[in-house]
Amino acid sequence: MFRKQSDGEQRQLLEGVGLQTLAWGERTLMARFRLLAGAKIPPHRHPHEQIGCLTRGRLRLVVAGEEHTASPGDAWCIPPDTEHEAEALEDAEALEVFAPVRDDYLP
């Protein structure tokens, strides 16, 4: 699969949180999240492993009760079925990979 950046549309996932699915295969999916300052992703869990890297801005991440402040270049791995949440401390952008593929994120 090859996709040009302009091929994927961003959709609103939550208030102040945009999702753009970039690429996917049989076992993984990569997405870009754009969060406006103050946007929150409430505590949740899912059966997917989630690996991410912050490319812009700052985020407060809480993973399994541990709080982290992420800056550009910081990365994380969230195991399956682990509660996590996020809050944008300023406008932010993150790239994340999910395994297995998140069907709800497919275009």
GIHU-V720590 format. One line per field, one symbol per residue. phi: phi as a letter, one per 30 degrees, with the letter a starting at -180 (. if undefined). psi: psi as a letter, one per 30 degrees, with the letter a starting at -180 (. if undefined). A space follows every 10 residues. Layout:
phi=???
psi=???
This chain:
phi=.bbdeddcdd bddbeibcbb dcaabdbbbc bcccbdejdb cdeabadcdb cbbdcaibbc cbbhiccbcc cejdbabcde hcdaabbdda ebbbcbccbd ededcdd
psi=kkkleffkkk lkelkgjkkj kellaeflkk lkkkkkkfkk jlklllgkkj klkkfkakkj kjjhfkkkjk lkfkllkjlk gkklllkjfl klkkkkkkka kjeffk.
